[in-house]
Amino acid sequence: MVFQKNVVPLQHTNKLIHLKMKKKNKVLLVILAVIVALTAAAFYFLPIGLIVHTLWVFTKEDGHPIEVRLNDDTIHFALNGQHMVLEAEVDGQSDSLIYDSGVNTAFVMMYTPSTQPEGMKFYHNRTTGADKKSRIKMTTFPVKWGTRRVSNIGVGFAMLNPEPSPCEKYTISKYHLLGFQGFQLSRNMIDFTASKMYTIPDSVLIDTAVFVPIKCRLNRGVLFVYPKVNGVEYECIFDTGNGNCGFLLKDEQRIENPKENDWVYEGSYGNTIGGLTERQRFVRVPKETFNLVGPDKEVDVSYVKDLPFHNMGLKAISQYDWIFDWDRGGDVKVYARPHEAEEKAPVDMFRYKLNTADGTLKILTRLIDGNEKFKVGDQIISVNGEEITEENICHYYDLLTENKDWSGFEIRVK
């Protein structure tokens, strides 16, 4: 059969229109994805390489749809050291996740140079950790993860972190992260009284005499709450990933003019995504009064000079039970109920804190009280005449960490 130019046989017309529409729809989807990605970049400063990579992951294969499913079941968690740890499944393998509500996405895979998958390319980006300064590499990739409550098939973020200290038991880079949006589908309860998380059916009314509505706002996937510390209201990130202290607050005056019983330190005040915070002077207070709902409570507080946002950490958060009531528009109402938390050991004053991340034993933080003998950055080369080696470094890390008074040790540094 001979056809004139640009004339299509009738029997093929419907198929051709369908193909054109399918191609057109795919182009529109890609354009829409570009607009969304560029908009996100404007807010989160993602590099162009990561934007292109994200689009590639979204469009490279029809077999990778984004799917989120709610499983009506209960998650039991443990407060493991400084973290809130729960069991999950990642790409078919059992794993443990840290629930980090300060992360403004659903799921983040955490890798180090020794654990990163072969061929995975990471892009430089500035992360939104507690100090908002840590430089980190990140990428996107298709992933399937699930807990007993939520299953997700789609695109996840991965971050390349520095190698953790081999001697520290609880380091955030050893775990993948489940962020605040990981449970965005439902009325979700975090019950610290019973150490579990579960869904509250829509048919169940919330007794606001018990669970009190609290002031909050949601901004770019980050939840802000408004507790009072010593009677002063602070806008704080709700951050279960901060296990270092109950509150991390910016207060330059407190640093310049510490109170009589304040502990004044120099060095890093803790870990964040991307590694240790920068060296600076900060104040630790072992016990301050705070309140969100109900009676006043007490928790330790760290005051720093340079901080983008105030931060309510796990030690304070875990003194309440929480309900998060999400609406279809993606906004959330938050309710809190105080409970009798277990009596915790008082916060100890340490004179020095150590770090072994680079394979040496170094002073990370020191107390400033006029009696300091060592400086931040000093490398300990021997203890009681025994040189620090790869074989004994963790022994001496533990020994010096457990003993607050080093006057009984003969320590040489360089």
Buried (B, 14 or more C-beta within 10 A) or exposed (E): EEEEEEEEEEEEEEEEEEEEEEEEEEEEEEEEBBEBBEEBBEEBEBBEBBBEBBBEBBEEEEEBEEEBEBEEEBBEBEBBEBBBBBBBBBEEEEEBBBBBBBBBBBBBBBBBEEEBEEEEEBBEBBBBBBBBBBEBBBBBBBBBBBBBBBBBBBBBBBBBBBBBBEBBEBBBBBBBBBBBBBBBBBBBBBBBEEBBBBBBEEEEEBEEEEBBBBEBEBEEBBBBBBBEBEEEEBBBBBBBBBBBBBBBBBBEEBBEEBEEEBBBBBBBBBBBBBBBBEEBBBBBBBEBEBBBBEEEBBBBBBBBBBBEBBBBBBBBBBBBBBBBBBEEEEEBBBBBBBBEBEEEEEBEEBBBBBBBBEEBBBBBBBBBEEEBEBEBEBBBEBBEEEEBEEEBBBBBBEBBBEEEEBEEEEBBBE
